Amino acid sequence: MAGRSPLDDPHNASFAWARYRLLMKWMGGFTAAVVILVLALLYSWIGFVSVHFYIATALGVGLTIMLMAALMGLVFLSSGTGHDESILDPLEDERNR
């Protein structure tokens, strides 16, 4: 049976999820700044092409950065709370031999 996760404790979970939300807010601001910078650079390099080009670019850059931030934030949350150590490792016996 798997061990008890530290995220099962409501106090630890609320602290960890608050840190995750703070990280996502900061990354949202960073993403907005990067998207504005990218759109400004594209406009200065090639001028106005089409509104659809700029919408697609903004969505592509913005969603890519936010997806990366969300996934890495979950990795940090899992590792930082000790949730990673609470799993049952079926290969532990083989490594100890």
Biotite code that builds the C-alpha atoms (Angstrom):
import biotite.structure as struc

atoms = struc.array([
    struc.Atom([0.000, 0.000, 0.000], chain_id="A", res_id=1, res_name="MET", atom_name="CA", element="C"),
    struc.Atom([1.226, 3.472, -0.814], chain_id="A", res_id=2, res_name="ALA", atom_name="CA", element="C"),
    struc.Atom([2.311, 5.743, 2.010], chain_id="A", res_id=3, res_name="GLY", atom_name="CA", element="C"),
    struc.Atom([0.288, 8.702, 3.153], chain_id="A", res_id=4, res_name="ARG", atom_name="CA", element="C"),
    struc.Atom([0.976, 11.785, 1.072], chain_id="A", res_id=5, res_name="SER", atom_name="CA", element="C"),
    struc.Atom([1.755, 15.082, 2.800], chain_id="A", res_id=6, res_name="PRO", atom_name="CA", element="C"),
    struc.Atom([-0.869, 16.612, 0.490], chain_id="A", res_id=7, res_name="LEU", atom_name="CA", element="C"),
    struc.Atom([-3.523, 14.621, 2.368], chain_id="A", res_id=8, res_name="ASP", atom_name="CA", element="C"),
    struc.Atom([-3.113, 17.066, 5.258], chain_id="A", res_id=9, res_name="ASP", atom_name="CA", element="C"),
    struc.Atom([-5.403, 20.064, 4.549], chain_id="A", res_id=10, res_name="PRO", atom_name="CA", element="C"),
    struc.Atom([-2.923, 22.581, 6.014], chain_id="A", res_id=11, res_name="HIS", atom_name="CA", element="C"),
    struc.Atom([-0.021, 21.337, 3.869], chain_id="A", res_id=12, res_name="ASN", atom_name="CA", element="C"),
    struc.Atom([-2.244, 21.106, 0.806], chain_id="A", res_id=13, res_name="ALA", atom_name="CA", element="C"),
    struc.Atom([-3.594, 24.643, 1.177], chain_id="A", res_id=14, res_name="SER", atom_name="CA", element="C"),
    struc.Atom([-0.053, 26.017, 1.588], chain_id="A", res_id=15, res_name="PHE", atom_name="CA", element="C"),
    struc.Atom([1.237, 24.077, -1.437], chain_id="A", res_id=16, res_name="ALA", atom_name="CA", element="C"),
    struc.Atom([-1.676, 25.080, -3.686], chain_id="A", res_id=17, res_name="TRP", atom_name="CA", element="C"),
    struc.Atom([-1.336, 28.722, -2.598], chain_id="A", res_id=18, res_name="ALA", atom_name="CA", element="C"),
    struc.Atom([2.322, 28.633, -3.689], chain_id="A", res_id=19, res_name="ARG", atom_name="CA", element="C"),
    struc.Atom([1.277, 27.037, -6.987], chain_id="A", res_id=20, res_name="TYR", atom_name="CA", element="C"),
    struc.Atom([-1.329, 29.749, -7.616], chain_id="A", res_id=21, res_name="ARG", atom_name="CA", element="C"),
    struc.Atom([1.235, 32.452, -6.812], chain_id="A", res_id=22, res_name="LEU", atom_name="CA", element="C"),
    struc.Atom([3.685, 30.880, -9.252], chain_id="A", res_id=23, res_name="LEU", atom_name="CA", element="C"),
    struc.Atom([0.980, 30.782, -11.938], chain_id="A", res_id=24, res_name="MET", atom_name="CA", element="C"),
    struc.Atom([0.092, 34.450, -11.349], chain_id="A", res_id=25, res_name="LYS", atom_name="CA", element="C"),
    struc.Atom([3.731, 35.484, -11.761], chain_id="A", res_id=26, res_name="TRP", atom_name="CA", element="C"),
    struc.Atom([4.054, 33.341, -14.864], chain_id="A", res_id=27, res_name="MET", atom_name="CA", element="C"),
    struc.Atom([0.863, 34.867, -16.264], chain_id="A", res_id=28, res_name="GLY", atom_name="CA", element="C"),
    struc.Atom([2.396, 38.326, -15.947], chain_id="A", res_id=29, res_name="GLY", atom_name="CA", element="C"),
    struc.Atom([5.678, 37.146, -17.448], chain_id="A", res_id=30, res_name="PHE", atom_name="CA", element="C"),
    struc.Atom([3.794, 35.498, -20.306], chain_id="A", res_id=31, res_name="THR", atom_name="CA", element="C"),
    struc.Atom([1.851, 38.674, -21.044], chain_id="A", res_id=32, res_name="ALA", atom_name="CA", element="C"),
    struc.Atom([5.099, 40.659, -21.165], chain_id="A", res_id=33, res_name="ALA", atom_name="CA", element="C"),
    struc.Atom([6.741, 38.114, -23.490], chain_id="A", res_id=34, res_name="VAL", atom_name="CA", element="C"),
    struc.Atom([3.705, 38.027, -25.801], chain_id="A", res_id=35, res_name="VAL", atom_name="CA", element="C"),
    struc.Atom([3.679, 41.837, -26.035], chain_id="A", res_id=36, res_name="ILE", atom_name="CA", element="C"),
    struc.Atom([7.418, 41.863, -26.725], chain_id="A", res_id=37, res_name="LEU", atom_name="CA", element="C"),
    struc.Atom([7.116, 39.181, -29.417], chain_id="A", res_id=38, res_name="VAL", atom_name="CA", element="C"),
    struc.Atom([4.214, 40.964, -31.117], chain_id="A", res_id=39, res_name="LEU", atom_name="CA", element="C"),
    struc.Atom([6.092, 44.273, -31.042], chain_id="A", res_id=40, res_name="ALA", atom_name="CA", element="C"),
    struc.Atom([9.209, 42.680, -32.521], chain_id="A", res_id=41, res_name="LEU", atom_name="CA", element="C"),
    struc.Atom([7.214, 40.975, -35.261], chain_id="A", res_id=42, res_name="LEU", atom_name="CA", element="C"),
    struc.Atom([5.454, 44.226, -36.106], chain_id="A", res_id=43, res_name="TYR", atom_name="CA", element="C"),
    struc.Atom([8.760, 46.113, -36.273], chain_id="A", res_id=44, res_name="SER", atom_name="CA", element="C"),
    struc.Atom([10.396, 43.436, -38.438], chain_id="A", res_id=45, res_name="TRP", atom_name="CA", element="C"),
    struc.Atom([7.629, 42.631, -40.935], chain_id="A", res_id=46, res_name="ILE", atom_name="CA", element="C"),
    struc.Atom([4.937, 45.249, -40.385], chain_id="A", res_id=47, res_name="GLY", atom_name="CA", element="C"),
    struc.Atom([1.238, 44.521, -40.360], chain_id="A", res_id=48, res_name="PHE", atom_name="CA", element="C"),
    struc.Atom([0.470, 41.237, -42.113], chain_id="A", res_id=49, res_name="VAL", atom_name="CA", element="C"),
    struc.Atom([-2.911, 40.097, -40.880], chain_id="A", res_id=50, res_name="SER", atom_name="CA", element="C"),
    struc.Atom([-4.750, 40.292, -37.607], chain_id="A", res_id=51, res_name="VAL", atom_name="CA", element="C"),
    struc.Atom([-5.026, 36.498, -37.692], chain_id="A", res_id=52, res_name="HIS", atom_name="CA", element="C"),
    struc.Atom([-1.245, 36.180, -37.814], chain_id="A", res_id=53, res_name="PHE", atom_name="CA", element="C"),
    struc.Atom([-0.865, 38.216, -34.634], chain_id="A", res_id=54, res_name="TYR", atom_name="CA", element="C"),
    struc.Atom([-3.711, 36.406, -32.863], chain_id="A", res_id=55, res_name="ILE", atom_name="CA", element="C"),
    struc.Atom([-2.223, 33.014, -33.733], chain_id="A", res_id=56, res_name="ALA", atom_name="CA", element="C"),
    struc.Atom([1.237, 34.120, -32.656], chain_id="A", res_id=57, res_name="THR", atom_name="CA", element="C"),
    struc.Atom([-0.033, 35.505, -29.352], chain_id="A", res_id=58, res_name="ALA", atom_name="CA", element="C"),
    struc.Atom([-2.028, 32.362, -28.613], chain_id="A", res_id=59, res_name="LEU", atom_name="CA", element="C"),
    struc.Atom([0.798, 30.052, -29.627], chain_id="A", res_id=60, res_name="GLY", atom_name="CA", element="C"),
    struc.Atom([3.459, 31.810, -27.568], chain_id="A", res_id=61, res_name="VAL", atom_name="CA", element="C"),
    struc.Atom([1.167, 32.473, -24.604], chain_id="A", res_id=62, res_name="GLY", atom_name="CA", element="C"),
    struc.Atom([-0.342, 29.007, -24.333], chain_id="A", res_id=63, res_name="LEU", atom_name="CA", element="C"),
    struc.Atom([3.033, 27.332, -24.783], chain_id="A", res_id=64, res_name="THR", atom_name="CA", element="C"),
    struc.Atom([4.596, 29.304, -21.938], chain_id="A", res_id=65, res_name="ILE", atom_name="CA", element="C"),
    struc.Atom([1.568, 28.819, -19.658], chain_id="A", res_id=66, res_name="MET", atom_name="CA", element="C"),
    struc.Atom([1.456, 25.063, -20.341], chain_id="A", res_id=67, res_name="LEU", atom_name="CA", element="C"),
    struc.Atom([5.150, 24.805, -19.491], chain_id="A", res_id=68, res_name="MET", atom_name="CA", element="C"),
    struc.Atom([4.595, 26.844, -16.325], chain_id="A", res_id=69, res_name="ALA", atom_name="CA", element="C"),
    struc.Atom([1.621, 24.726, -15.240], chain_id="A", res_id=70, res_name="ALA", atom_name="CA", element="C"),
    struc.Atom([3.438, 21.427, -15.731], chain_id="A", res_id=71, res_name="LEU", atom_name="CA", element="C"),
    struc.Atom([6.671, 22.580, -14.113], chain_id="A", res_id=72, res_name="MET", atom_name="CA", element="C"),
    struc.Atom([4.655, 24.104, -11.266], chain_id="A", res_id=73, res_name="GLY", atom_name="CA", element="C"),
    struc.Atom([3.041, 20.721, -10.640], chain_id="A", res_id=74, res_name="LEU", atom_name="CA", element="C"),
    struc.Atom([6.478, 19.095, -10.607], chain_id="A", res_id=75, res_name="VAL", atom_name="CA", element="C"),
    struc.Atom([7.661, 21.666, -8.046], chain_id="A", res_id=76, res_name="PHE", atom_name="CA", element="C"),
    struc.Atom([4.495, 21.157, -5.978], chain_id="A", res_id=77, res_name="LEU", atom_name="CA", element="C"),
    struc.Atom([4.889, 17.381, -5.980], chain_id="A", res_id=78, res_name="SER", atom_name="CA", element="C"),
    struc.Atom([8.583, 17.471, -5.154], chain_id="A", res_id=79, res_name="SER", atom_name="CA", element="C"),
    struc.Atom([8.398, 20.322, -2.644], chain_id="A", res_id=80, res_name="GLY", atom_name="CA", element="C"),
    struc.Atom([5.682, 18.738, -0.520], chain_id="A", res_id=81, res_name="THR", atom_name="CA", element="C"),
    struc.Atom([7.226, 15.282, -0.329], chain_id="A", res_id=82, res_name="GLY", atom_name="CA", element="C"),
    struc.Atom([4.410, 13.783, -2.386], chain_id="A", res_id=83, res_name="HIS", atom_name="CA", element="C"),
    struc.Atom([7.002, 12.082, -4.621], chain_id="A", res_id=84, res_name="ASP", atom_name="CA", element="C"),
    struc.Atom([8.419, 10.094, -1.711], chain_id="A", res_id=85, res_name="GLU", atom_name="CA", element="C"),
    struc.Atom([5.044, 8.722, -0.629], chain_id="A", res_id=86, res_name="SER", atom_name="CA", element="C"),
    struc.Atom([4.661, 6.321, -3.567], chain_id="A", res_id=87, res_name="ILE", atom_name="CA", element="C"),
    struc.Atom([5.030, 2.562, -3.445], chain_id="A", res_id=88, res_name="LEU", atom_name="CA", element="C"),
    struc.Atom([8.072, 1.624, -5.529], chain_id="A", res_id=89, res_name="ASP", atom_name="CA", element="C"),
    struc.Atom([7.709, -1.914, -6.923], chain_id="A", res_id=90, res_name="PRO", atom_name="CA", element="C"),
    struc.Atom([11.370, -1.961, -8.046], chain_id="A", res_id=91, res_name="LEU", atom_name="CA", element="C"),
    struc.Atom([12.811, -1.016, -4.657], chain_id="A", res_id=92, res_name="GLU", atom_name="CA", element="C"),
    struc.Atom([13.656, -4.643, -3.781], chain_id="A", res_id=93, res_name="ASP", atom_name="CA", element="C"),
    struc.Atom([15.552, -5.157, -7.027], chain_id="A", res_id=94, res_name="GLU", atom_name="CA", element="C"),
    struc.Atom([17.656, -2.029, -6.470], chain_id="A", res_id=95, res_name="ARG", atom_name="CA", element="C"),
    struc.Atom([18.570, -3.067, -2.930], chain_id="A", res_id=96, res_name="ASN", atom_name="CA", element="C"),
    struc.Atom([20.036, -6.404, -4.048], chain_id="A", res_id=97, res_name="ARG", atom_name="CA", element="C"),
])
